[in-house]
Amino acid sequence: MTGPQRSRTRVAPHPRTTRTLSNHPVADAAEVWYIYSMTVKDIETALTKLPPRELKEFRSWFERFDAEEWDEQFEADAKSGKLDRLADQALTDFENGRCTDL
């Protein structure tokens, strides 16, 4: 007899990300529900219980994750025009000599 089979259905992405869990090892419905129902406090508590090696792995992963999220938001803001006013101001300041060499 084999153990329980994991669901192969596609799981909807979290609203703040374009990623899905469809190919993730915890993609069965109960586990996905648990992940999305966790609070920040739950995550903080879990992190305090990690051994040093795993905490180091988490930090490395989170740094990459956070950078990807930031890049995606910056790209979306640039495409939507949210940064146009700032870019125009920077160019005006440069053209008027209000910049210094780094």
C-alpha positions as CSV (number, residue, x, y, z in Angstrom):
1,M,0.0,0.0,0.0
2,T,1.3,3.5,-0.8
3,G,1.0,6.7,1.2
4,P,-1.4,9.5,0.4
5,Q,-1.1,11.0,-3.0
6,R,-0.3,14.7,-3.4
7,S,-2.8,16.8,-5.3
8,R,-1.6,17.7,-8.8
9,T,-4.1,20.5,-9.3
10,R,-2.7,24.0,-9.9
11,V,-2.8,26.2,-6.9
12,A,-3.6,29.8,-7.4
13,P,-0.8,32.3,-6.7
14,H,-0.8,34.4,-3.6
15,P,-2.2,37.8,-4.4
16,R,1.2,39.5,-3.9
17,T,3.2,37.3,-6.2
18,T,3.1,35.7,-9.6
19,R,4.5,32.4,-8.3
20,T,2.4,29.3,-7.9
21,L,2.9,26.3,-5.7
22,S,1.8,23.7,-8.4
23,N,5.2,22.1,-8.6
24,H,6.1,22.7,-5.0
25,P,6.5,19.7,-2.7
26,V,3.9,21.2,-0.2
27,A,1.3,21.8,-2.9
28,D,-1.5,19.7,-1.3
29,A,-4.5,21.8,-0.3
30,A,-4.1,21.4,3.5
31,E,-0.5,22.4,3.5
32,V,-1.2,25.4,1.2
33,W,-4.0,26.5,3.5
34,Y,-1.6,26.3,6.4
35,I,1.1,28.3,4.7
36,Y,-1.3,31.1,3.7
37,S,-3.0,31.2,7.1
38,M,0.3,31.7,8.9
39,T,0.7,35.0,10.6
40,V,3.9,37.1,10.8
41,K,4.1,36.1,14.4
42,D,4.0,32.4,13.5
43,I,6.8,32.9,11.0
44,E,8.9,34.8,13.6
45,T,8.4,32.1,16.1
46,A,9.4,29.4,13.6
47,L,12.5,31.3,12.6
48,T,13.7,31.5,16.2
49,K,13.6,27.7,16.4
50,L,15.8,27.1,13.3
51,P,19.3,25.7,13.9
52,P,22.0,28.2,12.8
53,R,22.7,26.4,9.5
54,E,19.1,26.5,8.4
55,L,18.7,30.1,9.6
56,K,21.7,30.9,7.3
57,E,20.0,29.1,4.4
58,F,16.8,31.0,5.1
59,R,18.6,34.4,5.2
60,S,20.2,33.6,1.8
61,W,16.9,32.5,0.3
62,F,15.0,35.5,1.7
63,E,17.6,38.0,0.4
64,R,17.1,36.6,-3.1
65,F,13.3,36.5,-2.7
66,D,13.2,40.1,-1.4
67,A,15.4,41.3,-4.2
68,E,13.2,39.7,-6.8
69,E,10.1,41.2,-5.3
70,W,11.7,44.6,-5.2
71,D,12.8,44.3,-8.9
72,E,9.3,43.2,-10.0
73,Q,7.7,46.2,-8.1
74,F,10.3,48.6,-9.5
75,E,9.7,47.3,-13.1
76,A,5.9,47.6,-12.6
77,D,6.2,51.1,-11.3
78,A,8.5,52.1,-14.2
79,K,6.1,50.6,-16.8
80,S,3.1,52.3,-15.2
81,G,4.8,55.8,-15.3
82,K,4.9,56.2,-11.5
83,L,8.6,57.0,-11.7
84,D,8.4,59.5,-14.7
85,R,8.1,62.6,-12.5
86,L,11.2,61.6,-10.5
87,A,13.2,60.8,-13.7
88,D,12.2,64.1,-15.2
89,Q,13.3,66.0,-12.0
90,A,16.6,64.1,-12.0
91,L,17.3,65.1,-15.6
92,T,16.3,68.7,-15.0
93,D,18.7,68.8,-12.0
94,F,21.5,67.3,-14.0
95,E,20.9,69.7,-16.9
96,N,20.9,72.7,-14.5
97,G,24.2,71.6,-12.8
98,R,22.5,70.6,-9.6
99,C,24.4,67.3,-9.4
100,T,27.7,66.3,-8.0
101,D,30.1,63.6,-9.2
102,L,30.3,60.6,-7.0
